[in-house]
């Protein structure tokens, strides 16, 4: 009942004309960002974050989170109509969504995608509503050793559960730590790694780095690929929507399973992309029509979209309750909170109730608004892809430059943005993940401060990291995740290959 009364208070906070307008603007911008390949939730939020500096934190987070929801919805449009994933997590949607569009069932595919996205997000928001305060209350028991252990767990879980080479993840994270160390030491006040440049005294602003890494980096990659847009037209009318809604209850088990997978991958730093693939694979394996997946099955659209939205939404739970982002977009939002003078973590629920519960309430209304917007404006957003990419790309670059310049009103930041854009492009070409770099850049100095405070308390004794059951458990789990790729490789090598059992090797008389 406490959570429900706080949630109703959150609705009273956001139900103002200005906040409702910002919600619709955010959803519309988000869908546009999701439709345009080369952008995405993290990119869009990073580029538009400077626009919110003059707003109140509550209004700003409502708009930015609605951009996020809109981007989650928008990725499905290009996947179904053009076979171009607007977002990485929309790749699995193309497997059955585009074949449905080729059969003339684009309306059904899009309705199923949007509705499933809404369901996945709604289940995740329910979880956040009731779990976030409990997690925050538990985290109030934390001191410097516990906080460092949680940060260590976050970094190690990217290594242990991340997709791709753990060495590349570690390399990306190491660069993020190095960038986070530039500037003034918060403990001693000494300058570090500035090399005599006064501009580096304040360090590398996280926002400049994110705009460059995501926005400029993706645009450079898209320009190299020479994207050309062409695809199917779509029109969703009430009859198609109602007919599709009548079919969707048949897949309740798929929706529930995909929501659980998505929430798990969102809370841990797995992310929406592996959640969508995992849910698609499970649906294909457990469905009676699994053999037909890839030919235009409605269930093949429901599974990845439900999981992607559940993962994208639930990634905000550890950010709000512990100050630890579960996705690149959550990391960008975390940086926004710090810029607005808010400290993410358990105290946020005590000191900024209006902000926290206003954000959670906006998740309910934002997803509902997003569903209505995308169901009514699909032809409009699909027509945007008829514009040549040679026109869209410069517009996005200019928006990025304006966003970077407004952070400190300094031209130096625009040049730094371009440098980070080149780094992002190189990372993409070499298949190095950007999320660990962003995470280390945002949390690196905080993890360092917690570690040094713990060392000051213990007079340099590392045993403080296992000094009580709570910190010992978190540290042990973090170290386990760090070496998990090695353990799994050893287990895989020791496991006998299929068909090599003793009976199969006996000679036949």
Helices and strands as residue ranges (DSSP letters): H 2-14, H 17-35, H 41-48, G 49-52, H 57-82, G 88-90, H 91-102, H 106-139, H 144-161, H 166-180, E 183-184, E 191-192, G 198-200, H 206-210, I 211-216, H 217-225, H 238-248, G 249-251, H 252-267, H 272-286, G 290-292, H 299-322, H 328-339, H 348-351, H 353-384, H 389-408, H 411-429, H 435-458, G 462-466, H 469-482, H 484-494, H 502-505
